[in-house]
Amino acid sequence: MTTTLEAPAVHTGPAAPPPKPRRFRKKLTRAVHASAAVVLFVLLWELVPRFVLDESTRTFLPPLSEDLQALWDLALDGELADHLLASVGRSAAGFVVAVAVAVPLGLLIGWYRPVARFLQPLLELARNTAALALLPVFTLLLGIGELSKVTLVVYACVWPVLLNTIAGVNTVDPLLVKAARSLGLSSPRLFRKVILPSAVPTVFTGIRMAASYSILVLVAAEMVGAKAGLGYLINTSQVNFQIQQMYAGIIAVSVLGVLVNQGFVVLERRFSTWRPKEKP
């Protein structure tokens, strides 16, 4: 009688991580997918005016390369920097004032429910009133100078920060609040240790939205009565039929908006490191 000896099972341990080339290809694939739409848009902007549009239409939609050349010329002679600094200064001033007012007010309204119920109708009315619809009012009351433009930016930025701050306080897990109270935390400590950390992501969402609004609203406001700024550059170039410079100003606004948004995304991650990372 013969017996068959089986080879003992060998424990190989956890699976080895994928090799670096595979991870590199995965990252490269994601980057290509993320940028495909932008690349397609850029190609269409360059090729359609050159090979599809007739001469008269091409005057109003020049190829992207000509617009970028105009942007480069504006940057070289310092005109772009002057307009950019004027716009950034106004939008930053209005944005800082809005955040300084809206965050404490939103925390107060969100923490005290009777105050929230009392102000809710007014907040709903104000949030649905477009900031640009009030531009003539601000101009009549405050003139066409810097004060009216900064005030308009403040008005546009207050609402996303305020409403997201209120929502952040109201959406804190009730079980977490009950657990903190059962441990004997006083109301000030509960607010500081539980409510504020839980509301930070929602608050930063409102701040990021407000940063974008501060640029978009200001550009529109600078088209009325301004002597410098990206909105002034776009409007003046259109009136003087400098089409390439007009598109150069639009590109500058878009790039500025993207950079501001990405900066606040990084800042939000920095202040929300305790949150679990989302799977891609």
Secondary structure, DSSP 8 states (H G I E B T S, - for coil): -------------S-----HHHHHHHHHHHHHHHHHHHHHHHHHHHHHHHHTS-HHHHHHS--HHHHHHHHHHHHHTTHHHHHHHHHHHHHHHHHHHHHHHHHHHHHHHHH-HHHHHHHHHHHHHHHTS-TGGGHHHHHHHH-SSHHHHHHHHHHHHHHHHHHHHHHHHHTS-HHHHHHHHHTT--HHHHIIIIIHHHHHHHHHHHHHHHHHHHHHHHHHHTTTT-SSSHHHHHHHHHHTT-HHHHHHHHHHHHHHHHHHHHHHHHHHHHHTTTS-----
